[in-house]
């Protein structure tokens, strides 16, 4: 799962304290609205996932919209994603939620681990 979908799905996890990562989540969502518009397919996918955060189908749709929009190439968005992931990770059980989010739901093969998503800076990898 890509870092943006991972961050959003993990932020919506029931076991997290929503207050801790709320500001980071809102900042990411607002940045997506600003970049793609309030009625974009990407923002619509986020809105629908918020209503049913455990829905694998909605998670897949969000991941597809992230790929289509190529938002993973936006360094400003990736900074917001990293901040949200850092907030999630700082909570008890946060890293476990991130790891579970990284699990391939179809095959059950863990494609995650202790990943830290850092945006690529200009000229650096």
CNS distance restraints for C-alpha pairs under 8 A (distance, minus, plus):
assign (resid   1 and name CA) (resid   5 and name CA) 6.52 0.50 0.50
assign (resid   1 and name CA) (resid   6 and name CA) 6.12 0.50 0.50
assign (resid   1 and name CA) (resid  63 and name CA) 7.08 0.50 0.50
assign (resid   1 and name CA) (resid 101 and name CA) 7.59 0.50 0.50
assign (resid   1 and name CA) (resid 102 and name CA) 5.67 0.50 0.50
assign (resid   1 and name CA) (resid 103 and name CA) 7.84 0.50 0.50
assign (resid   1 and name CA) (resid 104 and name CA) 7.64 0.50 0.50
assign (resid   2 and name CA) (resid   6 and name CA) 6.06 0.50 0.50
assign (resid   2 and name CA) (resid  63 and name CA) 6.95 0.50 0.50
assign (resid   2 and name CA) (resid  72 and name CA) 7.86 0.50 0.50
assign (resid   3 and name CA) (resid   7 and name CA) 6.02 0.50 0.50
assign (resid   3 and name CA) (resid  72 and name CA) 7.69 0.50 0.50
assign (resid   3 and name CA) (resid  81 and name CA) 7.10 0.50 0.50
assign (resid   3 and name CA) (resid 117 and name CA) 6.54 0.50 0.50
assign (resid   4 and name CA) (resid   8 and name CA) 6.26 0.50 0.50
assign (resid   4 and name CA) (resid  66 and name CA) 7.39 0.50 0.50
assign (resid   4 and name CA) (resid  72 and name CA) 7.11 0.50 0.50
assign (resid   4 and name CA) (resid  78 and name CA) 7.53 0.50 0.50
assign (resid   4 and name CA) (resid  81 and name CA) 6.05 0.50 0.50
assign (resid   5 and name CA) (resid   9 and name CA) 5.96 0.50 0.50
assign (resid   5 and name CA) (resid  59 and name CA) 7.30 0.50 0.50
assign (resid   5 and name CA) (resid  62 and name CA) 6.54 0.50 0.50
assign (resid   5 and name CA) (resid  63 and name CA) 5.65 0.50 0.50
assign (resid   5 and name CA) (resid  66 and name CA) 7.37 0.50 0.50
assign (resid   6 and name CA) (resid  10 and name CA) 5.90 0.50 0.50
assign (resid   6 and name CA) (resid  98 and name CA) 6.86 0.50 0.50
assign (resid   6 and name CA) (resid 101 and name CA) 5.91 0.50 0.50
assign (resid   6 and name CA) (resid 102 and name CA) 6.66 0.50 0.50
assign (resid   7 and name CA) (resid  11 and name CA) 5.94 0.50 0.50
assign (resid   7 and name CA) (resid  81 and name CA) 6.26 0.50 0.50
assign (resid   7 and name CA) (resid  84 and name CA) 6.49 0.50 0.50
assign (resid   7 and name CA) (resid  85 and name CA) 5.68 0.50 0.50
assign (resid   7 and name CA) (resid  98 and name CA) 7.59 0.50 0.50
assign (resid   8 and name CA) (resid  12 and name CA) 6.28 0.50 0.50
assign (resid   8 and name CA) (resid  25 and name CA) 7.38 0.50 0.50
assign (resid   8 and name CA) (resid  46 and name CA) 7.86 0.50 0.50
assign (resid   9 and name CA) (resid  13 and name CA) 6.44 0.50 0.50
assign (resid   9 and name CA) (resid  53 and name CA) 6.75 0.50 0.50
assign (resid   9 and name CA) (resid  59 and name CA) 7.21 0.50 0.50
assign (resid   9 and name CA) (resid 101 and name CA) 6.92 0.50 0.50
assign (resid  10 and name CA) (resid  88 and name CA) 7.38 0.50 0.50
assign (resid  10 and name CA) (resid  97 and name CA) 6.06 0.50 0.50
assign (resid  10 and name CA) (resid  98 and name CA) 5.83 0.50 0.50
assign (resid  10 and name CA) (resid 101 and name CA) 6.39 0.50 0.50
assign (resid  11 and name CA) (resid  16 and name CA) 7.14 0.50 0.50
assign (resid  11 and name CA) (resid  18 and name CA) 7.41 0.50 0.50
assign (resid  11 and name CA) (resid  21 and name CA) 6.92 0.50 0.50
assign (resid  11 and name CA) (resid  25 and name CA) 7.04 0.50 0.50
assign (resid  11 and name CA) (resid  84 and name CA) 7.68 0.50 0.50
assign (resid  11 and name CA) (resid  88 and name CA) 6.74 0.50 0.50
assign (resid  12 and name CA) (resid  16 and name CA) 7.62 0.50 0.50
assign (resid  12 and name CA) (resid  18 and name CA) 7.73 0.50 0.50
assign (resid  12 and name CA) (resid  50 and name CA) 6.89 0.50 0.50
assign (resid  12 and name CA) (resid  53 and name CA) 6.10 0.50 0.50
assign (resid  13 and name CA) (resid  53 and name CA) 7.08 0.50 0.50
assign (resid  13 and name CA) (resid  54 and name CA) 7.89 0.50 0.50
assign (resid  13 and name CA) (resid  97 and name CA) 7.54 0.50 0.50
assign (resid  16 and name CA) (resid  88 and name CA) 7.62 0.50 0.50
assign (resid  16 and name CA) (resid  91 and name CA) 7.42 0.50 0.50
assign (resid  16 and name CA) (resid  94 and name CA) 7.27 0.50 0.50
assign (resid  17 and name CA) (resid  21 and name CA) 7.42 0.50 0.50
assign (resid  17 and name CA) (resid  91 and name CA) 7.96 0.50 0.50
assign (resid  18 and name CA) (resid  22 and name CA) 5.54 0.50 0.50
assign (resid  19 and name CA) (resid  23 and name CA) 7.72 0.50 0.50
assign (resid  20 and name CA) (resid  87 and name CA) 6.91 0.50 0.50
assign (resid  20 and name CA) (resid  88 and name CA) 7.80 0.50 0.50
assign (resid  21 and name CA) (resid  25 and name CA) 6.04 0.50 0.50
assign (resid  21 and name CA) (resid  84 and name CA) 6.39 0.50 0.50
assign (resid  21 and name CA) (resid  87 and name CA) 5.59 0.50 0.50
assign (resid  21 and name CA) (resid  88 and name CA) 6.38 0.50 0.50
assign (resid  22 and name CA) (resid  26 and name CA) 6.02 0.50 0.50
assign (resid  23 and name CA) (resid  27 and name CA) 6.07 0.50 0.50
assign (resid  24 and name CA) (resid  28 and name CA) 6.26 0.50 0.50
assign (resid  24 and name CA) (resid  80 and name CA) 6.93 0.50 0.50
assign (resid  24 and name CA) (resid  83 and name CA) 6.60 0.50 0.50
assign (resid  24 and name CA) (resid  84 and name CA) 5.12 0.50 0.50
assign (resid  24 and name CA) (resid  87 and name CA) 7.64 0.50 0.50
assign (resid  25 and name CA) (resid  29 and name CA) 6.21 0.50 0.50
assign (resid  25 and name CA) (resid  84 and name CA) 6.20 0.50 0.50
assign (resid  26 and name CA) (resid  30 and name CA) 5.99 0.50 0.50
assign (resid  27 and name CA) (resid  31 and name CA) 6.14 0.50 0.50
assign (resid  27 and name CA) (resid  80 and name CA) 7.10 0.50 0.50
assign (resid  28 and name CA) (resid  32 and name CA) 6.30 0.50 0.50
assign (resid  28 and name CA) (resid  77 and name CA) 6.84 0.50 0.50
assign (resid  28 and name CA) (resid  80 and name CA) 5.60 0.50 0.50
assign (resid  28 and name CA) (resid  81 and name CA) 6.70 0.50 0.50
assign (resid  28 and name CA) (resid  84 and name CA) 7.97 0.50 0.50
assign (resid  29 and name CA) (resid  33 and name CA) 6.28 0.50 0.50
assign (resid  29 and name CA) (resid  43 and name CA) 7.60 0.50 0.50
assign (resid  30 and name CA) (resid  34 and name CA) 6.09 0.50 0.50
assign (resid  31 and name CA) (resid  35 and name CA) 6.09 0.50 0.50
assign (resid  31 and name CA) (resid  77 and name CA) 6.90 0.50 0.50
assign (resid  32 and name CA) (resid  36 and name CA) 5.83 0.50 0.50
assign (resid  32 and name CA) (resid  37 and name CA) 7.34 0.50 0.50
assign (resid  32 and name CA) (resid  42 and name CA) 7.85 0.50 0.50
assign (resid  32 and name CA) (resid  43 and name CA) 6.71 0.50 0.50
assign (resid  32 and name CA) (resid  77 and name CA) 7.62 0.50 0.50
assign (resid  33 and name CA) (resid  37 and name CA) 4.60 0.50 0.50
assign (resid  33 and name CA) (resid  38 and name CA) 4.86 0.50 0.50
assign (resid  33 and name CA) (resid  39 and name CA) 7.97 0.50 0.50
assign (resid  33 and name CA) (resid  40 and name CA) 7.74 0.50 0.50
assign (resid  33 and name CA) (resid  43 and name CA) 6.33 0.50 0.50
assign (resid  34 and name CA) (resid  38 and name CA) 7.35 0.50 0.50
assign (resid  36 and name CA) (resid  40 and name CA) 5.86 0.50 0.50
assign (resid  36 and name CA) (resid  42 and name CA) 7.52 0.50 0.50
assign (resid  36 and name CA) (resid  43 and name CA) 7.61 0.50 0.50
assign (resid  37 and name CA) (resid  43 and name CA) 7.52 0.50 0.50
assign (resid  38 and name CA) (resid  43 and name CA) 6.32 0.50 0.50
assign (resid  38 and name CA) (resid  44 and name CA) 7.84 0.50 0.50
assign (resid  39 and name CA) (resid  43 and name CA) 6.55 0.50 0.50
assign (resid  39 and name CA) (resid  44 and name CA) 6.40 0.50 0.50
assign (resid  40 and name CA) (resid  44 and name CA) 6.08 0.50 0.50
assign (resid  41 and name CA) (resid  45 and name CA) 6.04 0.50 0.50
assign (resid  41 and name CA) (resid  65 and name CA) 6.71 0.50 0.50
assign (resid  42 and name CA) (resid  46 and name CA) 6.48 0.50 0.50
assign (resid  42 and name CA) (resid  62 and name CA) 6.65 0.50 0.50
assign (resid  42 and name CA) (resid  65 and name CA) 5.18 0.50 0.50
assign (resid  42 and name CA) (resid  66 and name CA) 6.56 0.50 0.50
assign (resid  42 and name CA) (resid  69 and name CA) 7.48 0.50 0.50
assign (resid  43 and name CA) (resid  47 and name CA) 6.18 0.50 0.50
assign (resid  44 and name CA) (resid  48 and name CA) 6.14 0.50 0.50
assign (resid  45 and name CA) (resid  49 and name CA) 6.11 0.50 0.50
assign (resid  45 and name CA) (resid  58 and name CA) 7.03 0.50 0.50
assign (resid  45 and name CA) (resid  61 and name CA) 6.47 0.50 0.50
assign (resid  45 and name CA) (resid  62 and name CA) 5.12 0.50 0.50
assign (resid  45 and name CA) (resid  65 and name CA) 7.31 0.50 0.50
assign (resid  46 and name CA) (resid  50 and name CA) 6.22 0.50 0.50
assign (resid  46 and name CA) (resid  62 and name CA) 6.42 0.50 0.50
assign (resid  47 and name CA) (resid  51 and name CA) 6.80 0.50 0.50
assign (resid  48 and name CA) (resid  52 and name CA) 6.71 0.50 0.50
assign (resid  48 and name CA) (resid  58 and name CA) 7.02 0.50 0.50
assign (resid  49 and name CA) (resid  53 and name CA) 4.92 0.50 0.50
assign (resid  49 and name CA) (resid  54 and name CA) 7.94 0.50 0.50
assign (resid  49 and name CA) (resid  55 and name CA) 7.23 0.50 0.50
assign (resid  49 and name CA) (resid  58 and name CA) 5.52 0.50 0.50
assign (resid  49 and name CA) (resid  59 and name CA) 6.61 0.50 0.50
assign (resid  49 and name CA) (resid  62 and name CA) 7.66 0.50 0.50
assign (resid  52 and name CA) (resid  58 and name CA) 7.58 0.50 0.50
assign (resid  53 and name CA) (resid  58 and name CA) 7.64 0.50 0.50
assign (resid  53 and name CA) (resid  59 and name CA) 7.60 0.50 0.50
assign (resid  54 and name CA) (resid  59 and name CA) 7.98 0.50 0.50
assign (resid  55 and name CA) (resid  59 and name CA) 6.31 0.50 0.50
assign (resid  56 and name CA) (resid  60 and name CA) 6.08 0.50 0.50
assign (resid  56 and name CA) (resid 105 and name CA) 7.86 0.50 0.50
assign (resid  57 and name CA) (resid  61 and name CA) 6.25 0.50 0.50
assign (resid  58 and name CA) (resid  62 and name CA) 6.20 0.50 0.50
assign (resid  59 and name CA) (resid  63 and name CA) 6.21 0.50 0.50
assign (resid  60 and name CA) (resid  64 and name CA) 6.13 0.50 0.50
assign (resid  61 and name CA) (resid  65 and name CA) 6.18 0.50 0.50
assign (resid  62 and name CA) (resid  66 and name CA) 6.13 0.50 0.50
assign (resid  63 and name CA) (resid  67 and name CA) 6.28 0.50 0.50
assign (resid  64 and name CA) (resid  68 and name CA) 6.14 0.50 0.50
assign (resid  65 and name CA) (resid  69 and name CA) 5.99 0.50 0.50
assign (resid  66 and name CA) (resid  70 and name CA) 6.05 0.50 0.50
assign (resid  66 and name CA) (resid  71 and name CA) 5.89 0.50 0.50
assign (resid  66 and name CA) (resid  72 and name CA) 7.11 0.50 0.50
assign (resid  67 and name CA) (resid  71 and name CA) 7.12 0.50 0.50
assign (resid  67 and name CA) (resid  72 and name CA) 7.50 0.50 0.50
assign (resid  70 and name CA) (resid  74 and name CA) 7.79 0.50 0.50
assign (resid  71 and name CA) (resid  77 and name CA) 7.30 0.50 0.50
assign (resid  72 and name CA) (resid  77 and name CA) 7.51 0.50 0.50
assign (resid  72 and name CA) (resid  78 and name CA) 6.68 0.50 0.50
assign (resid  73 and name CA) (resid  78 and name CA) 7.87 0.50 0.50
assign (resid  74 and name CA) (resid  78 and name CA) 6.24 0.50 0.50
assign (resid  75 and name CA) (resid  79 and name CA) 6.20 0.50 0.50
assign (resid  75 and name CA) (resid 119 and name CA) 5.82 0.50 0.50
assign (resid  75 and name CA) (resid 120 and name CA) 6.94 0.50 0.50
assign (resid  75 and name CA) (resid 121 and name CA) 7.40 0.50 0.50
assign (resid  76 and name CA) (resid  80 and name CA) 6.61 0.50 0.50
assign (resid  77 and name CA) (resid  81 and name CA) 6.22 0.50 0.50
assign (resid  78 and name CA) (resid  82 and name CA) 6.06 0.50 0.50
assign (resid  78 and name CA) (resid 118 and name CA) 7.30 0.50 0.50
assign (resid  78 and name CA) (resid 119 and name CA) 5.39 0.50 0.50
assign (resid  79 and name CA) (resid  83 and name CA) 6.21 0.50 0.50
assign (resid  79 and name CA) (resid 118 and name CA) 7.40 0.50 0.50
assign (resid  79 and name CA) (resid 119 and name CA) 6.15 0.50 0.50
assign (resid  80 and name CA) (resid  84 and name CA) 6.22 0.50 0.50
assign (resid  81 and name CA) (resid  85 and name CA) 6.14 0.50 0.50
assign (resid  82 and name CA) (resid  86 and name CA) 6.03 0.50 0.50
assign (resid  82 and name CA) (resid 116 and name CA) 7.92 0.50 0.50
assign (resid  82 and name CA) (resid 117 and name CA) 6.10 0.50 0.50
assign (resid  82 and name CA) (resid 118 and name CA) 6.24 0.50 0.50
assign (resid  82 and name CA) (resid 119 and name CA) 7.59 0.50 0.50
assign (resid  83 and name CA) (resid  87 and name CA) 6.25 0.50 0.50
assign (resid  84 and name CA) (resid  88 and name CA) 6.23 0.50 0.50
assign (resid  85 and name CA) (resid  89 and name CA) 5.98 0.50 0.50
assign (resid  85 and name CA) (resid  98 and name CA) 7.91 0.50 0.50
assign (resid  86 and name CA) (resid  90 and name CA) 6.17 0.50 0.50
assign (resid  87 and name CA) (resid  91 and name CA) 6.97 0.50 0.50
assign (resid  88 and name CA) (resid  94 and name CA) 5.06 0.50 0.50
assign (resid  88 and name CA) (resid  95 and name CA) 7.24 0.50 0.50
assign (resid  88 and name CA) (resid  98 and name CA) 7.87 0.50 0.50
assign (resid  89 and name CA) (resid  93 and name CA) 7.52 0.50 0.50
assign (resid  89 and name CA) (resid  94 and name CA) 4.31 0.50 0.50
assign (resid  89 and name CA) (resid  95 and name CA) 4.80 0.50 0.50
assign (resid  89 and name CA) (resid  98 and name CA) 7.48 0.50 0.50
assign (resid  90 and name CA) (resid  94 and name CA) 6.36 0.50 0.50
assign (resid  90 and name CA) (resid  95 and name CA) 7.80 0.50 0.50
assign (resid  91 and name CA) (resid  95 and name CA) 7.93 0.50 0.50
assign (resid  93 and name CA) (resid  97 and name CA) 6.37 0.50 0.50
assign (resid  94 and name CA) (resid  98 and name CA) 6.33 0.50 0.50
assign (resid  95 and name CA) (resid  99 and name CA) 6.11 0.50 0.50
assign (resid  95 and name CA) (resid 114 and name CA) 7.72 0.50 0.50
assign (resid  96 and name CA) (resid 100 and name CA) 6.06 0.50 0.50
assign (resid  97 and name CA) (resid 101 and name CA) 6.07 0.50 0.50
assign (resid  98 and name CA) (resid 102 and name CA) 6.32 0.50 0.50
assign (resid  99 and name CA) (resid 103 and name CA) 6.60 0.50 0.50
assign (resid  99 and name CA) (resid 112 and name CA) 5.67 0.50 0.50
assign (resid  99 and name CA) (resid 113 and name CA) 5.73 0.50 0.50
assign (resid  99 and name CA) (resid 114 and name CA) 7.02 0.50 0.50
assign (resid 100 and name CA) (resid 112 and name CA) 7.77 0.50 0.50
assign (resid 102 and name CA) (resid 110 and name CA) 6.95 0.50 0.50
assign (resid 102 and name CA) (resid 111 and name CA) 6.04 0.50 0.50
assign (resid 102 and name CA) (resid 112 and name CA) 4.70 0.50 0.50
assign (resid 102 and name CA) (resid 113 and name CA) 7.58 0.50 0.50
assign (resid 103 and name CA) (resid 108 and name CA) 6.64 0.50 0.50
assign (resid 103 and name CA) (resid 109 and name CA) 6.34 0.50 0.50
assign (resid 103 and name CA) (resid 110 and name CA) 4.49 0.50 0.50
assign (resid 103 and name CA) (resid 111 and name CA) 5.44 0.50 0.50
assign (resid 103 and name CA) (resid 112 and name CA) 5.93 0.50 0.50
assign (resid 104 and name CA) (resid 108 and name CA) 5.40 0.50 0.50
assign (resid 104 and name CA) (resid 109 and name CA) 5.51 0.50 0.50
assign (resid 104 and name CA) (resid 110 and name CA) 5.89 0.50 0.50
assign (resid 104 and name CA) (resid 111 and name CA) 6.14 0.50 0.50
assign (resid 105 and name CA) (resid 109 and name CA) 7.60 0.50 0.50
assign (resid 120 and name CA) (resid 124 and name CA) 6.28 0.50 0.50
assign (resid 120 and name CA) (resid 125 and name CA) 5.56 0.50 0.50
assign (resid 121 and name CA) (resid 125 and name CA) 6.89 0.50 0.50
